[in-house]
Amino acid sequence: MHRDLKPENLFVTKDGRVKILDFGLAKLKPPQTLAADSQGPAQKKFTDPGTVMVTVSYMSPEQARVQEVDHRTEIFSFGVILYEMLSGRRAFSGESAIEVLNAILKDEP
């Protein structure tokens, strides 16, 4: 699953095909520590619970609630992109990320 589908991650080729980019394959390089350095920073394998790692405007309600996601998250995000393409405006808006999240959870596009 992509989990960050947004217009910036869609690319139209010269022959008119749409390709999805940026599957999050890049990883942060952990800080270098010496083998004997027991006081060095510990490497974290996962993000902290509640950490937002996607573009808020295209999040599904499940992502906004920090629940487990599946393929329906991608369908929701794709629908938000289509809405924006057809209407010329964002499906969910607000003055801050919190307001956008609230709109996703409670408002109609």
C-alpha positions in Angstrom: 0.0 0.0 0.0 1.2 3.5 -0.8 -0.5 5.3 2.1 0.5 8.8 0.8 -1.4 9.0 -2.5 -1.5 12.7 -3.6 -1.2 14.7 -6.8 2.5 15.2 -6.3 3.0 11.4 -6.4 1.1 11.0 -9.7 3.0 11.3 -13.0 1.6 11.4 -16.5 3.9 9.9 -19.1 4.3 11.2 -22.7 2.0 8.4 -23.9 -0.8 9.5 -21.4 -0.3 6.8 -18.8 -0.5 7.7 -15.1 2.2 6.3 -12.9 2.3 6.4 -9.1 5.6 7.5 -7.6 7.2 7.6 -4.2 6.3 4.4 -2.5 8.4 5.4 0.6 11.2 3.0 -0.3 13.8 5.6 0.9 14.9 5.1 4.5 16.6 7.4 6.8 20.2 6.6 7.4 20.8 5.8 11.1 23.4 7.9 12.9 26.9 6.4 12.8 28.0 5.1 16.2 31.1 3.2 17.2 30.6 -0.4 18.2 31.9 0.2 21.7 29.7 3.4 22.2 27.0 2.1 24.6 25.9 5.7 25.2 25.1 6.4 21.5 21.5 7.0 20.4 19.4 3.9 20.0 18.0 3.1 16.6 14.2 3.2 16.3 12.7 0.7 13.9 9.2 2.2 13.8 7.6 5.7 14.0 6.1 6.9 17.2 2.4 6.1 17.7 0.3 9.1 16.4 3.1 10.4 14.2 1.6 11.8 10.9 3.8 10.7 8.0 1.4 11.6 5.1 -0.1 14.6 3.5 -3.1 15.6 5.7 -5.4 16.8 2.8 -5.5 13.4 1.3 -5.7 11.2 4.4 -8.5 8.7 4.9 -10.6 8.9 8.1 -8.8 5.7 9.3 -5.4 7.4 8.9 -6.7 10.5 10.7 -7.9 8.3 13.6 -4.5 6.4 13.6 -6.3 3.1 12.9 -5.2 0.2 10.9 -5.5 0.9 7.1 -6.1 -1.3 4.1 -6.7 -0.8 0.4 -9.8 1.3 1.1 -7.4 4.1 2.2 -6.0 4.3 -1.3 -9.5 4.4 -2.8 -10.5 7.3 -0.4 -7.3 9.2 -1.3 -7.9 8.6 -5.0 -11.4 9.9 -4.7 -10.2 13.0 -3.0 -7.7 13.6 -5.9 -10.5 13.1 -8.4 -12.7 15.5 -6.5 -10.0 18.1 -6.6 -9.4 17.5 -10.4 -13.0 17.9 -11.3 -14.0 20.7 -8.9 -10.8 22.7 -8.9 -10.7 22.9 -5.1 -9.7 20.7 -2.2 -12.3 18.3 -0.9 -11.4 19.1 2.7 -9.9 22.4 3.8 -9.1 24.3 6.9 -6.7 26.9 8.3 -4.5 24.3 10.0 -3.8 20.6 9.8 -6.1 20.0 12.8 -9.0 21.7 11.0 -8.4 19.6 7.8 -8.4 16.4 9.9 -11.6 17.5 11.6 -13.2 18.2 8.2 -12.1 14.7 6.9 -13.8 13.1 9.9 -17.0 15.2 10.1 -17.7 17.2 6.9 -18.9 16.3 3.4 -16.6 17.3 0.6 
